[in-house]
Amino acid sequence: MRFFATRPGAAMAPGVALTLAVALAALLTMQTGAPAQDAVPSTRSQIALSFAPVVKKTMPAVVNVYARRVVRQQGRPPLMGLFPELFGGGGFGVPRERVQQSLGSGVIVSPDGVVVTNTHVIADATDIRIALSDRREFAAEVVLKDERSDLAVLRLVGAKEALPFLDIGDSDQLEVGDLVLAIGNPFGVGQTVTSGIVSATSRTNIGASDYQFFVQTDAAINQGNSGGALVAMDGRLVGINTFIFTRSGGSNGIGFAIPSNMVRVVVEAAKVGGTVRRPWIGAAVQPVTPEIAESLQLRAPVGVLVNAVHKAGPAAAAGLAVGDLILAVDGHEVNDADSFGFRLATVGIGKTARLDILRNGAKKSLQLALQPPPEDPPRELTKLEGRNPLAGATVLNLSPAVADELRLDFDAAGVVISHVEPYSLAARFGFERGDIVRAVNGDAITSVGDLRRALAQDAYRWQLVIGRGGQDRTLIIGG
């Protein structure tokens, strides 16, 4: 092959330039077996770029979840006493039953038919059916529902052979820009795969669940994708698709998935037949604002600031003190209470976490033992009855365990309302789950026993002090 040079500044005819470029690419391909950089592809294998191998490996493990629930509604009054059968056959206020169907997705995570989906997909379901990609269908039973993470674990009933499943990957290995696939059943059209990239790996403060720590992706996620798989290019599960931000109801490229490391915690809890227990450290933290960062002489707002420590909790035993700045948990940066809680939850009960902190300008590490919240005092669950404003409310003694369940301050004390019966006196007067009863008619309430004695009096006027949202309010009824 002969090469021709042109003098400096001389223009080469377009056709000649293209021919020469193709010739050079062909020569380099023959010599190296690979196309040169920026060369024109000459074979199908050089052109093809496909996710098909990953899809073939993962799609059989993603299932459709059909949840059926019965909803009771108040019946309509018959029209002038005529044709009552048109209105459920009863008079005003006669309840009727209506069946609701919901559609979502799920992921098989073990060959014996364990399926992970979102709690909101199967909420209050009386019947759950699972459809595989090969059109087989199974009934499913609920093994565990964890509303705080919005994850549920199901088990297929009647599966007699090993099923396709996805390995749970390490979501901490994801980086912004990584390619991912979202697999599910959007709008009920059938199993669908969309591709995108990881837009963020630790999105918090978006109000979707109690543990707000999500993988954000621009892979299209739509209605029906909830509970489906977010898959990395190695075919491992890195997230459970959960929700999107949208104005139209369709995907706008802002979707969120629960990280697989949280999925692993919930699945492991289901395997031992328990509930998901979160670590209690006996401390409260707050985010670092620019003003706080300036006062601490930080270059930028980082970490979480300890603002309270329980004197008998694990944090105090580890040496954590008010004013400490927690920078990382086991090497993972934390910048708000959500990320801090997520990191502790994924370490797990019974283990030890390393906290990297800043104290008085010096960095140090502490070893924090992760323990379940204690139930001291015992809860003494009691449903209140009688002629008093709290009739119909169920109350408990507050302990760290109860405070954790009801999302109250870690050091809250007293008696808390855990449930209010609909249409009861307590419901009429506006009492809610999480209200703390501080006092009744001037008597301080520190236990369920105190409250029962205070409500036993035959009073015509009631004065109650109720704690709600960090503030105490006085309610006067009667008199």
Secondary structure, DSSP 4 states (H G I P E B T S, - for coil): -------TTPPPPHHHHHHHHHHHHHHHHHHHSSPPTTPPP-SHHHH----HHHHHHHGGGEEEEEEEEEEEEEPPPPBTTB-GGGGTTS-TT-EEEEEEEEEEEEEEEETTTEEEE-HHHHTT-SEEEEE-TTS-EEEEEEEEEETTTTEEEEEEES--S------B--GGG--TT-EEEEEE-GGGS--EEEEEEEEEEEE--S-SSSS--EEEE-S---TT-TT-EEEETTS-EEEEEEEE--SSSS--S-EEEEEHHHHHHHHHHHHTT--PPPPB-SEEEEE--HHHHHHTT-SS--SEEEEEE-TTSHHHHHT--TT-EEEEETTEE--SHHHHHHHHHHH-TTSEEEEEEEETTEEEEEEEE-BPPP--S----EE--SSSTTTTEEEEE--HHHHHHTT--TT--SEEEEEE-TTSHHHHTT--TT-EEEEETTEE--SHHHHHHHHTS--SEEEEEEEETTEEEEEEEE-
